[in-house]
Amino acid sequence: METSQSKQVDSLEKKLDLFYETLQKEGHLGFLKNSTRVIFFLSIGCPKRRADVFQASETLPLKAWRLVKRQALQHYKESQYDWLKLDIVESEESHSVNDFVKVITETKKNYFRKGISFDKQYRFAFLEQEINGNAIVQIDKQTGRGFIQEKNLKEYAKSHRPLMPKLDLSRIDKIRTFTTRGFFFEKNRLFPVHNTNLDNGRRKTPLTIDEVDHLIRESATFLANQVKDTGAFVYGYFSCFDKEIQFYNVLRHASTLYSMLEAYELYPDEVLEKAIKRGLHYLVNHCTRSYTIQSVNVAYIIDGVGENKEIKLGANAAAILALTKFQEVFKQSQYVEITQLLGEGILQMQKPDGSFNHVLYPENLQVKENFRIIYYDGEAAFALMRLYEQDPQSKWIDAVEFAFQYFIEKKYWKHHDHWLSYCTNELTKYRPRKEYFEFGLQNVLKKLNFIKKRETTYPTFLELTLAGWNMVSRLREHGWEELLTHKEIQRLEETFHVRAEYQRNGFFYPEVAMYFKKPSRILGSFYIRHHSFRSRIDDTEHYLSGYVAYYKLLKNRSAYRERGVS
């Protein structure tokens, strides 16, 4: 009788055969025809655990494939493998140990994007994704010197490189770094992957409107799944070793709900709706406290625990954004009173010069910090604009204009804050004044070169540039075309398209997630590479908001073209 395990192996064998047939059929192996040595890495993964990797060095592609295939079938462990990936060595460079240490020392944390072989034969060789997914290249905090974390390397090899001999780093005198040409296979579909330095290992597909749709749906679903029954979030993970972040920030709780509502507005979904409502209930009923200040009733969001509890300007602002967005999307008015009270709380934090106090003690409302972080100011002004939209009392917009006098005088555009960009866009809907448009343009345009070339994915740049872009059409409507040139418009558009594409390097596609300890935990989320591949709710939130704005732009252009054709 055929055993269940033999059926599973048969299934894997069929997947492997189809994978290789597809590679040949689509002509992806042609670049090897003149090669005298062919080095294959076959990665096999599933959502439950870190991928296993098998390696072969042969004279012909078919020989190398047969070897890695045989290795994989002999060491089959899972009931189902969802992902296959083949990496083929394309170029290599040899270094002395000292030169290699110099290279990794001078490389930004987690941005070493090449594979490493500790021997000429590639018996002790690791892909870039294996290295970064296991924190193998590190920087010594005391000396600033790069080094190989031998413990992580050996533990990984023992568990996921079953045929690799025991490695002794003390005997290494030469180290090879290498690049690969890679191919990912999922659900019988083949994806070539990037092999350029900053995009390495991520699928090479165009950023179509359907792909943006995919990014939004996946990341919104991820966030919905992080909302616990209590309404609080699982705050995040350090993805390499599946370590949950033991910290909480109510400001980020609220702003994450805001991004989820933006996604829900595009794609209504029952799971997402329930998660949003649980999160808002937690925010209002567990994190909000009422006060009376000189006969004025106000409310504040209380952040922190124990002696570290505090009132943060940004938390009140984020709560208003989430609550007003909920009322807009769901056509409900249950949070009108609490948003007004939170708005009054912000007004009480505004100083005589138009700026804001940033942090208060919740016991007595005394000022704890006049200033903490630049984002609080723009966030507060933006929240008051959204409140004004639903509750058009002049005090809300008057406070924003008062704040803008201060922002303009102090040249706050130098901070290039995406919240200020959002706020300027909203303010000019109601107060289309030249000085506000000028401020909004300076906030974006003077940063474009930096934004376009930034190596980190830094998700708020997409939000910043698109908020600025949304202001351009209004600027024209009110006759302020002279404030920016055609060339500046082109640069702005080019920049946000570049960022939208580049920020895909922060998304946990399966071909990236498969090299981390628990892929199912992080699939569909976004991460920050230089923060140990941290996947935190606010990281995903900012990527999500940016892609929602980008989707709307693409959708509007598509609709416009369709109308033109008709």
C-alpha positions in Angstrom: 0.0 0.0 0.0 1.3 3.5 -0.8 2.0 5.5 2.3 0.8 9.1 2.8 4.5 10.2 3.0 5.2 8.7 -0.5 2.2 10.5 -1.9 3.5 13.7 -0.4 6.9 13.1 -2.0 5.2 12.3 -5.3 3.4 15.7 -5.0 6.7 17.5 -4.4 8.4 15.7 -7.2 5.6 16.7 -9.6 5.9 20.3 -8.4 9.7 20.3 -8.9 9.4 18.7 -12.4 6.9 21.3 -13.4 9.1 24.1 -12.0 12.1 23.0 -14.1 10.0 22.4 -17.2 8.6 25.9 -16.9 12.1 27.4 -16.5 13.2 25.6 -19.7 10.1 26.4 -21.6 10.3 30.1 -20.8 14.0 30.2 -21.7 15.3 31.3 -18.3 18.3 28.8 -18.4 19.7 30.0 -21.7 22.3 32.2 -20.0 24.1 29.1 -18.7 24.8 27.5 -22.1 28.5 28.5 -22.1 29.0 28.0 -18.4 31.7 25.5 -17.2 30.3 25.4 -13.6 26.7 25.7 -12.6 25.7 26.4 -9.0 22.1 25.9 -7.9 20.4 26.7 -4.7 16.9 25.2 -4.3 14.8 26.7 -1.5 11.6 24.8 -0.5 9.3 26.5 1.9 5.8 26.7 3.5 4.0 29.1 5.8 4.8 27.0 8.9 8.5 27.2 9.1 11.7 28.6 7.7 12.6 27.3 4.2 15.2 24.5 3.7 17.9 25.1 1.1 19.7 22.5 -1.0 22.8 23.3 -3.1 24.6 21.7 -6.0 27.7 22.5 -8.0 27.9 20.7 -11.4 29.1 21.1 -15.0 25.6 21.2 -16.6 22.3 22.7 -15.5 20.4 19.4 -15.8 23.0 17.7 -13.5 22.8 20.4 -10.9 19.0 20.3 -11.0 18.9 16.5 -10.6 21.2 16.7 -7.7 19.2 19.4 -5.7 16.0 17.6 -6.6 17.3 14.3 -5.2 18.5 16.1 -2.1 15.1 17.7 -1.6 13.1 14.5 -2.0 15.4 12.6 0.4 14.9 15.2 3.1 11.2 15.9 2.7 9.8 17.0 6.0 6.5 18.9 5.6 3.1 17.6 4.5 2.9 20.4 2.0 5.4 22.7 0.4 3.8 25.9 -1.0 6.9 27.6 -2.4 9.9 26.7 -4.5 12.7 29.0 -5.4 15.8 28.4 -7.5 18.8 30.7 -7.3 21.6 30.3 -9.9 25.0 31.9 -9.2 25.7 34.5 -11.9 28.8 36.3 -10.7 31.3 36.1 -7.8 34.1 38.1 -6.2 36.8 36.8 -3.9 37.9 38.7 -0.7 40.5 38.3 2.0 38.9 38.0 5.4 40.0 41.5 6.3 38.6 43.0 3.0 35.3 41.2 3.6 35.1 42.5 7.1 35.7 46.0 5.7 32.9 45.6 3.2 30.3 44.5 5.8 31.4 47.1 8.2 30.8 49.8 5.6 27.4 48.4 4.7 24.2 49.6 6.3 22.6 47.1 8.8 20.8 44.3 6.9 21.7 45.9 3.5 24.4 43.3 2.6 22.6 42.0 -0.5 25.0 39.3 -1.8 25.4 35.6 -1.0 28.4 34.4 0.9 30.5 31.3 0.3 33.2 30.3 2.7 34.9 28.0 0.2 35.7 27.8 -3.5 33.6 24.8 -4.0 30.4 26.4 -2.5 29.9 23.6 0.0 29.6 26.3 2.7 27.6 28.9 0.8 24.5 30.9 1.8 22.1 33.0 -0.1 21.6 36.7 0.8 18.1 35.9 2.0 19.4 33.2 4.4 22.0 35.6 5.7 19.6 38.4 6.4 16.7 36.2 7.5 18.9 34.8 10.3 20.8 37.9 11.3 24.2 36.4 10.3 26.0 39.6 9.3 26.0 41.9 12.3 27.8 45.1 13.5 29.5 45.1 16.9 27.9 47.9 18.9 31.1 48.7 20.8 33.6 48.7 17.9 31.3 49.4 14.9 33.0 46.5 13.2 31.1 44.0 11.0 31.3 40.3 11.9 29.7 37.0 11.2 27.4 35.8 14.0 28.7 32.3 14.2 26.1 31.0 16.6 23.2 32.1 14.3 25.0 30.7 11.3 25.6 27.3 12.8 22.1 27.0 14.3 20.6 27.8 11.0 22.8 25.4 9.0 22.0 22.6 11.4 18.2 23.0 11.0 17.8 24.1 7.4 20.9 23.0 5.5 20.7 19.3 6.1 23.6 18.2 3.8 26.1 20.9 4.7 29.2 19.6 6.5 30.3 21.1 9.8 31.7 24.6 9.3 34.8 25.9 11.0 35.2 29.6 10.4 38.6 29.7 12.1 40.1 27.9 9.0 38.7 30.4 6.5 41.2 32.6 4.6 39.1 33.6 1.6 35.5 34.6 1.3 33.5 34.7 -1.9 30.5 37.0 -2.3 28.1 36.2 -5.2 25.0 37.3 -7.0 22.3 35.0 -8.3 19.6 35.0 -10.9 16.5 33.8 -9.1 13.1 32.3 -9.9 10.1 31.7 -7.5 7.4 29.2 -8.2 4.0 29.3 -6.5 0.7 27.8 -7.5 2.2 26.7 -10.8 3.2 30.2 -11.7 6.8 31.3 -12.2 8.1 34.7 -11.0 11.6 35.8 -12.0 13.0 37.8 -9.1 15.2 40.9 -9.0 19.0 40.5 -8.6 19.9 44.1 -8.5 21.5 45.3 -5.2 18.5 47.1 -3.6 15.7 44.9 -5.1 17.4 41.6 -4.7 15.1 38.6 -4.1 11.7 40.2 -4.7 9.5 39.2 -7.7 10.1 41.1 -10.9 6.5 42.0 -11.8 5.1 45.4 -13.0 3.4 47.6 -10.5 0.0 47.5 -12.2 -3.2 48.6 -10.6 -4.0 45.0 -9.9 -0.7 44.6 -8.0 -1.4 47.7 -5.9 -4.8 46.1 -5.2 -3.0 43.0 -4.0 -0.7 45.0 -1.7 -3.6 46.8 -0.2 -5.8 43.8 0.4 -3.0 41.7 1.8 -1.7 44.3 4.2 -5.2 45.3 5.4 -6.0 41.6 6.0 -2.7 41.3 8.0 -3.7 44.3 10.2 -7.2 42.9 10.7 -5.7 39.6 11.9 -3.6 41.5 14.4 -6.6 42.9 16.3 -7.3 40.7 19.3 -10.7 40.0 20.8 -10.0 42.8 23.3 -9.6 45.3 20.5 -5.9 45.8 21.2 -3.4 44.9 18.5 -0.6 42.4 18.4 1.9 45.3 18.2 4.5 43.6 15.9 7.3 41.2 15.4 11.0 41.1 14.9 10.7 38.7 12.0 14.1 36.9 11.9 13.3 34.9 15.1 9.5 35.5 15.4 9.9 37.6 18.5 6.8 39.6 19.5 7.4 43.2 20.3 6.5 43.7 24.0 5.5 47.3 23.9 2.3 49.3 23.1 1.6 52.7 21.7 -2.0 53.9 21.6 -1.2 56.7 19.1 -0.1 54.0 16.6 -3.1 51.9 17.5 -5.4 54.8 16.4 -3.4 55.7 13.3 -3.3 52.1 12.2 -7.1 52.0 12.4 -7.2 55.0 10.2 -5.3 53.2 7.5 -7.5 50.2 7.8 -10.5 52.4 7.3 -8.9 53.8 4.1 -8.5 50.2 2.9 -12.1 49.3 3.9 -13.4 52.3 1.9 -11.9 50.7 -1.2 -12.7 47.0 -0.3 -15.5 46.5 2.2 -14.8 43.3 4.1 -16.6 41.7 7.1 -13.4 40.6 8.8 -11.8 44.0 8.4 -15.0 45.8 9.6 -15.2 43.7 12.8 -11.5 44.3 13.5 -11.9 48.1 13.0 -14.9 48.2 15.3 -13.2 46.2 18.0 -10.2 48.5 17.7 -12.2 51.7 18.0 -14.2 50.3 21.0 -10.9 49.7 22.7 -9.6 53.2 21.9 -12.7 55.0 23.1 -13.5 52.8 26.2 -10.1 51.9 27.5 -7.8 54.7 26.4 -9.9 57.9 26.7 -10.3 60.1 29.8 -12.6 63.1 30.2 -11.6 66.4 31.9 -13.0 69.8 32.5 -10.7 72.8 32.0 -12.0 76.2 33.0 -15.6 75.0 32.4 -14.6 73.5 29.0 -15.2 69.7 28.7 -12.3 67.9 26.9 -11.1 64.4 26.3 -7.6 63.0 26.1 -6.1 59.7 24.9 -4.0 58.2 27.7 -1.0 56.4 26.4 1.5 54.3 28.4 1.2 52.3 31.6 1.7 52.9 35.3 4.0 55.8 36.1 4.7 56.3 32.4 1.2 57.3 31.5 1.0 60.5 29.5 -1.2 62.6 27.2 0.3 63.0 23.7 -0.9 65.6 21.2 -0.3 63.1 18.4 -2.5 60.4 20.1 -5.5 62.8 20.3 -4.9 63.7 16.7 -4.7 60.1 15.5 -7.9 59.2 17.5 -9.8 62.0 15.8 -8.6 60.9 12.4 -9.7 57.3 13.0 -13.1 58.3 14.5 -14.0 60.8 11.8 -12.9 58.4 9.1 -15.1 55.7 10.6 -18.1 58.1 10.6 -17.4 59.1 7.0 -17.0 55.5 5.7 -19.8 53.9 7.7 -22.2 56.9 7.5 -22.6 56.8 11.3 -22.6 59.6 13.9 -22.0 57.7 17.1 -18.6 59.3 17.7 -19.5 62.9 17.1 -19.3 63.9 20.7 -16.1 62.2 21.6 -14.3 63.6 18.5 -15.4 67.1 19.5 -14.1 66.5 23.1 -10.8 65.3 21.7 -10.7 68.3 19.4 -11.2 70.6 22.4 -8.3 68.8 24.1 -6.1 69.8 21.2 -7.3 73.4 21.3 -6.3 73.5 25.0 -2.8 72.4 24.0 -2.3 75.2 21.5 -0.1 78.0 22.8 -0.4 81.8 22.3 2.0 81.7 19.4 0.0 79.1 17.5 2.3 76.1 18.3 1.3 73.2 20.5 2.4 71.7 23.7 3.2 68.1 22.9 3.0 66.0 26.1 1.0 66.5 29.3 0.8 64.7 32.7 -2.6 63.0 32.9 -2.9 63.6 36.6 -2.9 67.4 36.6 -2.6 68.3 32.8 0.7 70.1 33.5 3.1 70.3 30.6 5.5 67.4 30.5 7.2 68.2 27.3 6.8 71.3 25.1 8.2 69.4 22.1 8.7 65.7 21.5 8.6 65.0 17.8 7.9 67.2 14.7 5.0 64.9 13.5 2.7 65.8 16.3 2.1 69.4 15.0 1.1 68.4 11.5 -1.0 65.4 12.8 -2.9 67.7 15.2 -3.6 70.3 12.4 -4.7 67.6 10.0 -7.0 66.1 12.6 -8.6 69.5 13.3 -9.2 69.8 9.5 -10.9 66.4 9.4 -13.0 67.4 12.4 -14.0 70.6 10.7 -15.1 68.7 7.6 -17.7 66.8 9.8 -18.3 69.6 12.3 -17.9 72.9 10.5 -17.4 75.1 13.5 -15.0 77.9 12.8 -12.9 77.3 15.9 -11.4 74.2 14.4 -10.2 75.7 11.2 -9.3 79.0 13.0 -6.9 76.9 15.2 -5.3 75.4 12.1 -4.8 78.7 10.4 -3.3 80.1 13.6 -0.9 77.1 13.7 0.0 77.7 10.1 1.1 81.2 10.8 3.6 79.6 13.2 4.5 76.8 10.7 5.2 79.3 8.0 7.1 81.7 10.2 9.3 78.9 11.5 9.7 77.3 8.1 8.3 74.0 9.1 8.4 72.9 5.4 12.1 72.0 6.1 10.9 69.0 8.1 9.0 67.6 5.0 6.4 66.0 7.3 3.8 63.9 5.5 1.1 64.9 8.1 1.7 68.6 7.2 1.4 67.7 3.5 -2.0 66.0 4.3 -3.1 69.0 6.3 -2.1 71.6 3.7 -4.0 69.6 1.1 -7.1 69.7 3.4 -6.7 73.4 4.4 -6.5 74.6 0.8 -9.9 73.1 0.1 -11.4 75.7 2.4 -8.8 78.4 2.5 -7.1 78.4 -1.0 -4.5 81.1 0.0 -1.3 81.5 -1.9 0.9 81.2 1.3 -0.6 77.8 2.1 0.0 76.5 -1.4 3.6 77.9 -1.3 4.2 76.1 2.0 2.7 72.9 0.8 4.9 72.9 -2.3 8.1 73.7 -0.4 7.2 70.8 2.0 7.4 68.4 -0.9 9.5 69.8 -3.8 12.6 70.7 -1.9 13.0 67.0 -0.8 12.4 65.3 -4.1 16.0 64.4 -5.0 16.5 62.9 -1.5 13.2 61.0 -1.7 13.9 59.6 -5.1 17.3 58.2 -4.2 16.6 57.1 -0.6 17.8 53.5 -0.1 15.5 52.7 2.8 11.9 52.1 1.9 10.7 54.8 4.3 7.0 54.6 3.6 5.9 58.1 4.5 7.6 59.4 1.4 4.9 58.0 -0.8 2.3 59.6 1.4 4.1 62.9 1.3 4.5 63.1 -2.4 1.0 62.0 -3.3 -0.5 64.5 -0.8 1.5 67.2 -2.5 0.4 65.9 -5.9 -3.3 66.1 -4.9 -2.8 69.8 -4.1 -1.5 70.6 -7.6 -4.9 70.4 -9.4 -6.5 72.7 -6.8 -3.6 75.1 -7.1 -4.4 75.4 -10.8 -8.1 75.9 -10.2 -7.3 78.9 -8.0 -4.9 80.5 -10.5 -1.6 79.9 -8.8 0.0 78.0 -11.7 3.1 80.2 -11.4 4.0 78.7 -8.1 5.5 75.6 -9.8 7.0 74.8 -13.2 6.1 72.1 -15.6 9.5 70.5 -14.9 8.7 70.5 -11.1 5.4 68.8 -11.9 7.2 66.2 -13.9 9.8 65.6 -11.2 7.0 65.2 -8.5 5.2 62.6 -10.6 8.3 60.8 -11.5 9.3 60.6 -7.8 6.1 59.2 -6.5 6.1 56.5 -9.2 9.7 55.6 -8.3 8.8 55.4 -4.6 5.7 53.3 -5.2 7.8 50.8 -7.0 10.7 50.9 -4.6 8.6 50.5 -1.5 7.6 47.0 -2.7 11.0 46.1 -1.3 9.4 46.4 2.2 6.6 43.9 1.5 6.7 40.4 2.8 6.0 38.6 -0.4 6.3 34.8 0.1 9.6 34.6 -1.7 11.0 37.0 1.0 9.0 35.7 4.1 10.0 32.1 3.4 13.5 32.6 4.9 12.2 33.9 8.2 11.3 31.7 11.2 7.5 31.9 11.0 6.4 33.0 7.5 2.7 32.8 8.3 3.1 35.4 11.0 4.4 38.1 8.7 3.0 37.3 5.2 1.2 40.3 3.7 2.8 42.7 6.2 5.4 45.4 5.5 8.7 45.6 7.3 11.6 47.9 8.0 14.9 46.2 6.9 17.3 48.3 8.9 15.3 47.8 12.1 15.9 44.0 12.1 13.1 43.4 9.6 10.7 44.7 12.1 7.1 44.3 11.1 5.1 46.6 13.4 1.5 47.8 12.9 2.5 51.3 12.2 5.1 50.2 9.6 2.4 48.4 7.7 0.0 51.3 8.3 2.1 53.9 6.5 2.8 51.6 3.5 -0.9 50.9 3.3 -2.0 54.5 3.4 0.5 55.3 0.7 -0.7 52.5 -1.6 -4.3 53.5 -1.0 -3.5 57.0 -2.3 -1.5 55.5 -5.2 -4.4 53.2 -6.1 -6.9 56.1 -6.2 -4.6 58.0 -8.5 -4.2 55.1 -10.9 -7.9 54.3 -10.7 -8.8 58.0 -11.5 -6.5 58.0 -14.4 -7.9 54.8 -15.7 -11.4 56.1 -15.5 -10.4 59.3 -17.2 -8.8 57.4 -20.1 -12.0 55.2 -20.4 -14.2 58.3 -20.6 -11.8 59.7 -23.2 -12.1 56.6 -25.4 -15.9 56.6 -25.1 
